[in-house]
Amino acid sequence: MEQNEVAFRALRDDALWCECGRLSCRTRVPVPRSEYAWLRDFAGRYLLAAGHERPHQERIVDRGRGWVVVESPGPLGAARSAADLV
């Protein structure tokens, strides 16, 4: 039982929430925090669950198993980046 709890904790600690911006989205994204850290160095880039991207509004810059990284160009990206600073 304890092995399961330890494994679950490790899995839970590595899961992040989708940043798609949909108010109703509560999707966890299966990407290790170590891989997520590099993303935060780029203003206007966001981690999304696969399928939550909007190709006509965002540019996909990376993808993995169950996730995508998008870049929001123009005012949308600037507004989202400014919100991150609050």
C-alpha positions as CSV (number, residue, x, y, z in Angstrom):
1,M,0.0,0.0,0.0
2,E,2.7,2.5,0.9
3,Q,4.5,1.8,-2.4
4,N,1.3,2.8,-4.2
5,E,1.0,6.0,-2.2
6,V,4.6,6.9,-2.9
7,A,4.1,6.2,-6.6
8,F,0.9,8.3,-6.7
9,R,2.6,11.2,-4.9
10,A,5.4,11.2,-7.4
11,L,2.9,11.1,-10.3
12,R,0.8,13.8,-8.7
13,D,3.9,16.1,-8.1
14,D,4.9,15.8,-11.8
15,A,1.4,16.7,-13.1
16,L,0.6,20.3,-14.0
17,W,-2.6,22.0,-14.9
18,C,-3.6,22.9,-18.4
19,E,-3.1,26.7,-19.1
20,C,-5.5,26.9,-22.0
21,G,-7.5,29.7,-20.5
22,R,-10.9,28.0,-20.6
23,L,-12.5,28.8,-17.3
24,S,-14.0,25.3,-17.1
25,C,-10.8,23.5,-17.8
26,R,-9.5,21.3,-15.0
27,T,-7.2,19.1,-17.0
28,R,-3.9,17.9,-15.6
29,V,-1.0,17.7,-18.1
30,P,1.4,14.8,-17.7
31,V,4.7,16.6,-18.1
32,P,7.5,16.5,-15.5
33,R,8.2,19.8,-13.7
34,S,11.8,19.6,-14.9
35,E,10.6,19.8,-18.5
36,Y,8.1,22.6,-17.6
37,A,10.8,24.8,-16.0
38,W,12.3,25.8,-19.4
39,L,8.9,26.9,-20.6
40,R,8.5,29.6,-17.9
41,D,11.6,31.4,-19.4
42,F,9.5,32.5,-22.4
43,A,6.8,35.1,-22.0
44,G,3.7,34.2,-24.0
45,R,4.3,30.4,-24.0
46,Y,1.9,28.1,-22.3
47,L,1.5,24.4,-21.5
48,L,-1.8,22.9,-22.7
49,A,-3.3,19.5,-22.7
50,A,-3.2,18.0,-26.2
51,G,-6.3,19.0,-28.1
52,H,-6.8,22.3,-26.2
53,E,-4.7,24.3,-28.6
54,R,-6.3,26.9,-31.0
55,P,-4.1,26.7,-34.1
56,H,-5.8,29.8,-35.6
57,Q,-4.9,31.9,-32.6
58,E,-1.7,30.2,-31.2
59,R,1.5,28.8,-32.6
60,I,2.5,25.3,-31.5
61,V,6.2,25.4,-30.5
62,D,6.6,22.0,-28.9
63,R,4.6,18.9,-28.2
64,G,4.9,15.7,-26.3
65,R,2.8,12.8,-25.2
66,G,-0.5,14.3,-24.0
67,W,0.7,18.0,-24.1
68,V,1.6,20.9,-26.3
69,V,3.4,24.2,-25.8
70,V,1.9,27.1,-27.6
71,E,2.9,30.7,-28.1
72,S,0.3,33.4,-28.1
73,P,1.4,36.2,-30.5
74,G,0.5,39.8,-30.3
75,P,-1.8,41.4,-27.7
76,L,-3.2,38.1,-26.5
77,G,0.2,36.8,-25.6
78,A,1.2,40.1,-24.0
79,A,-2.0,40.1,-21.9
80,R,-1.6,36.5,-20.8
81,S,2.1,37.2,-19.9
82,A,1.1,40.3,-17.9
83,A,-1.4,38.3,-16.0
84,D,1.3,35.8,-15.1
85,L,3.2,38.5,-13.3
86,V,0.3,39.3,-10.9
